[in-house]
């Protein structure tokens, strides 16, 4: 079980473009999710954020497009930003909107 969970609306599931770099190695082709979530700021205002997540099993996520879901996530610091990903075997679970906080 993951220590970090992300809850938001699953907006999109897609695969990144592929190509070949100067050294002749292939790149791209990763499966990604886009989730819309929100943060509550110190002044009480809400800020919406679109977060891209790399995942391994997009077929598990496709039925949930447009719905509120919770997914396990991992995080990797990269400079001043954090890259989020769904760990291998991570699956979404639907959020009961009536009980969402």
N, C-alpha and C positions, 0 to 999 in steps of 0.2 A: 504494500500500500504506500502511496506517495505521501510525503509530509505536506506538500503544497497542493491545493486545489484551486481551480479557477472557475468562477461562475459567470456566465454571460449568455448573450444570444448568439447562436451559431449562425453566421451570416453567409459563409461561402466555404466550399471545399474545392481545391484546385491543385494542379501540378505545375511546377515552374518549368520554364522553357529550358531546352537542352542545347548544348553546343559543344564545340571543341576549342580548347585554348591553344596558345602558340606552341606549347610543347606537345600537342597532339592528344592531350587527355580530355576525356568527356567531362562535362560539368552540368549541373542542373538536374531536372527531372525529379526533384523532391516533392513529396506530397505535403500540402499545407492546409491549415484551417484559418479562417478569419473569425474572430469572436469580438463582439461589442460588449464591453463591460463598463462599469462606472466606479469612480473613486469619490469618496466624500472628502472635500478639502478642509483645511483647518478652520475656515470661516463658515463652514456648514454648507457651502455650495457643492453641487455635483458636477464632476467633469467626466464626460464620456470618452472612452479610449478604445481604439480598434487595435487588436493584438493579433499578430500572425504567429501561428504555432506550427512547427514541423511535426508530422506524425507518420506512423508506419502503416496504419490500417484505415485508409479513408472510407472504405466501405462501411465500417462500423459507425461512421459519423454522418453519412449522407442522409439517412432517415430523419435526422434531427435538425436539418437546415430550417432556420426560422424559429426554432424553439429555444427556450432557456435551458441550458445544460450545465452540469458541473463536470470538469475533467481533471484528472491528475496531471500535474505539470512538473517539469524540472526547469532549472534556471542556470544559465551560464553567464557570468559577467563578461562584458566585452567593451572595454573602454568605459565610457560614461553611460552606456546602456546595458540592459539585461536582455539576453536572448532566451525566450521560453520555448519549450518543446514538450510533446506528449511522450512519456517513456514508452518503450516497446511493451505492448500488451495493454496499454492504457485505453480504457473505453469510457464513452460519455454516459452520464445518467441524467435523465430528464428531471427538471426542477418542478415541484408542485408550485405553480405561480401563486396560489392562494397562501402558501406558507413561506414564500421567498422573503428575505429580509433586505 
